[in-house]
Amino acid sequence: KNHQPHNIWFVSDLHLGHNRDFILKPRGYATVEEAYQHTFQMMHQYIGPDDIVFNLGDMVIGAKEKTMEYANRLVNFPCKAQYFIWGNHNAGAKALYDDCRQQLGLLADDVDITPLNIPGTPFTFLGDRANITINGVNCVLDHFPLASWEGMSDSYMLHGHCHRNMKDDKALRRLDLSWEWMKRPVNWDEIHTELKDRKFNPVDHHGKPEANAEFFETK
């Protein structure tokens, strides 16, 4: 096990069950099964039973029987807690969400409720976006990258979706955690090391205390 107790990990865009070359080949996988086996091998190698996982969306593709096997294995992954952000491929996750909501007898089908924990599992649906604080650092979690966010001068914007294809703007404390980056879970310490020394360069008054003061004085 390559972990310490209570580590915090991030995964995004696992795309389990996605049988397309544009997903498999950049990751070095020949088949869906190879991708599936390697993904869980890496998760078990790095993530321990006392650890916390943030899953930033697109964990499985579709809601077929085999894909739902993958999804259920993820939901029941042996960790302390796993928090899930909706992505843009939600069929399998939505099936689990709807089943959970039905089991709990929660309101009408057209009402989304988050956070929502799947009973008996460490898995919790957080919704489309979440704000968390880790060791005093504020983080905005979303499947999609944001160009501007609250407190962006000293907070982190963590996302997936782009599969490491979007240019990394070194003037922003924003990071794409898609599986293509390391092909394994990414630890909070690695994220903090990557972002902590970036010098935020705002294009407007946001993030500049002196500019904020001037802005409000002139309004």
C-alpha atoms as one frame of an Amber mdcrd trajectory, in Angstrom:
protein
   0.000   0.000   0.000   1.402   3.365  -1.053  -0.617   5.443   1.390  -0.699
   6.887   4.862  -3.798   6.879   7.111  -6.454   9.453   6.279  -4.994  10.410
   2.935  -7.224  12.370   0.578  -7.367  11.218  -3.031  -8.940  12.447  -6.244
 -10.032  10.556  -9.346 -11.851  11.813 -12.403 -13.036  10.509 -15.763 -12.421
   6.832 -15.157 -14.780   6.153 -18.110 -15.108   2.494 -17.168 -16.890   0.559
 -19.905 -16.092   3.157 -22.580 -15.065   1.140 -25.630 -13.640   3.914 -27.801
 -10.100   4.289 -29.117  -9.971   8.000 -28.263 -10.347   7.011 -24.602  -8.385
   3.769 -24.499  -5.344   4.547 -26.685  -4.147   7.754 -24.977  -4.254   5.818
 -21.716  -2.270   2.905 -23.138  -5.109   0.376 -22.876  -5.962  -2.115 -25.601
  -9.392  -3.162 -24.311 -12.162  -2.104 -21.953 -11.331  -5.034 -19.697  -7.660
  -4.029 -19.499  -8.703  -0.489 -18.553 -11.067  -1.833 -15.902  -8.478  -4.155
 -14.372  -5.744  -1.518 -14.287  -8.044   1.150 -12.822  -8.989  -1.002  -9.844
  -5.444  -2.271  -9.453  -4.259   1.338  -9.063  -7.104   2.287  -6.742  -6.414
  -0.647  -4.440  -2.676   0.041  -4.559  -3.015   3.661  -3.464  -6.287   4.086
  -1.562  -6.609   2.622   1.920  -9.656   1.844   4.084  -9.177   5.016   6.181
  -8.805   7.298   3.158 -11.193   9.816   1.590 -11.831   9.930  -2.169 -13.287
  12.728  -4.272 -14.597  11.432  -7.602 -15.071  14.264 -10.096 -17.449  12.557
 -12.497 -17.711  10.255 -15.527 -16.899   7.145 -13.542 -18.742   4.750 -15.899
 -20.223   5.052 -19.380 -23.790   3.882 -19.906 -26.028   1.771 -17.710 -25.692
  -1.702 -19.220 -25.371  -4.767 -17.004 -21.569  -4.969 -17.224 -21.153  -1.238
 -16.699 -23.372  -1.380 -13.636 -21.086  -4.078 -12.227 -18.227  -1.592 -12.544
 -20.339   1.157 -10.974 -21.355  -0.979  -8.014 -17.762  -1.979  -7.407 -16.805
   1.694  -7.316 -19.678   2.560  -4.997 -18.584  -0.147  -2.572 -14.876   0.586
  -2.824 -13.229   0.003   0.603 -12.446   3.532   1.756 -13.657   5.770   4.570
 -15.736   7.967   2.244 -16.111   8.633  -1.463 -17.775  11.867  -2.631 -19.088
  12.052  -6.171 -19.571  15.077  -8.441 -21.877  14.700 -11.450 -20.142  14.626
 -14.835 -21.535  14.717 -18.349 -21.748  10.905 -18.679 -24.207  10.146 -15.898
 -26.387   7.219 -17.045 -24.827   4.589 -14.764 -24.456   6.958 -11.821 -28.007
   8.234 -12.327 -29.336   4.660 -12.202 -27.638   4.179  -8.831 -28.880   7.557
  -7.629 -32.483   6.863  -8.631 -32.392   3.434  -7.019 -31.030   4.930  -3.803
 -33.661   7.657  -3.774 -36.419   5.098  -4.333 -35.123   2.917  -1.495 -35.198
   5.898   0.825 -38.634   7.026  -0.340 -37.448  10.518  -1.213 -39.965  12.794
  -2.939 -40.870  12.881  -6.609 -38.657  11.697  -9.441 -38.149  15.248 -10.706
 -36.584  16.427  -7.437 -32.829  15.978  -7.089 -31.524  15.723  -3.533 -27.869
  16.159  -2.636 -25.849  15.311  -0.713 -27.230  11.778  -0.785 -25.440   8.767
   0.690 -26.079   5.267  -0.622 -26.916   3.367   2.596 -24.354   0.783   3.626
 -21.648   2.267   1.385 -19.047   5.044   1.690 -20.447   6.649  -1.486 -22.177
  10.042  -1.381 -23.571  12.072  -4.283 -22.560  15.717  -3.809 -24.284  17.283
  -6.818 -22.831  19.386  -9.627 -20.316  21.357  -7.572 -18.835  21.432  -4.086
 -16.690  23.769  -2.011 -14.374  22.077   0.466 -11.417  23.081   2.625  -8.346
  20.864   3.010  -5.653  21.908   5.478  -6.877  25.488   5.300  -6.974  25.626
   1.487 -10.351  26.311  -0.112 -11.142  24.163  -3.145 -13.904  24.329  -5.719
 -14.754  20.897  -7.139 -16.538  20.556 -10.466 -16.453  18.132 -13.356 -15.964
  21.062 -15.716 -13.178  23.687 -15.582 -14.190  27.172 -14.468 -12.588  30.326
 -15.799 -13.489  32.282 -12.668 -14.516  31.180  -9.191 -14.974  32.559  -5.690
 -11.692  33.322  -3.943  -9.657  32.370  -6.999  -6.647  34.377  -5.820  -5.855
  31.791  -3.131  -8.229  28.864  -3.715  -7.939  25.862  -6.025 -10.267  24.870
  -8.862 -10.135  21.068  -9.335 -11.887  19.437 -12.280 -11.835  16.723 -14.909
 -13.662  16.479 -18.264 -10.848  17.758 -20.508  -8.710  14.603 -20.348  -5.572
  16.758 -20.001  -6.138  18.276 -23.449  -6.761  21.850 -22.290  -3.721  24.114
 -21.991  -2.685  24.409 -18.358  -2.842  28.117 -17.522  -0.027  28.638 -15.004
  -1.627  31.929 -13.950  -4.539  30.001 -12.452  -4.639  27.643  -9.501  -6.711
  25.245 -11.556  -5.895  21.598 -12.260  -7.299  18.883 -14.519  -7.360  15.604
 -12.564  -8.525  13.368 -15.418  -7.206   9.793 -15.316  -4.836  10.542 -18.214
  -2.586  12.590 -15.906  -1.132   9.795 -13.788  -3.373   6.820 -14.568  -3.882
   6.424 -10.820  -5.544   8.311  -7.968  -3.933  11.697  -7.283  -3.109  12.606
  -3.690  -3.912  15.976  -2.120  -0.224  16.591  -1.385   0.569  16.184  -5.088
  -2.157  18.661  -6.004  -0.982  21.159  -3.397   2.619  20.863  -4.593   1.483
  21.490  -8.166  -0.582  24.598  -7.374   0.720  26.285  -4.217   3.496  28.312
  -5.867   1.504  29.525  -8.837   1.258  33.306  -8.932  -2.330  34.293  -9.597
  -2.562  36.945 -12.308  -6.106  38.369 -12.319  -7.461  40.053 -15.422  -9.883
  42.248 -13.456 -10.437  43.474  -9.880 -11.079  39.971  -8.513  -8.347  38.737
  -6.238  -6.637  42.105  -5.773  -7.492  43.605  -2.379  -6.302  47.077  -3.430
  -8.280  46.857  -6.661 -11.350  45.724  -4.749 -11.089  48.753  -2.475 -10.747
  51.113  -5.413 -13.596  49.415  -7.245 -16.020  49.830  -4.368 -14.882  53.377
  -3.625 -15.697  54.542  -7.130 -19.134  52.931  -7.350
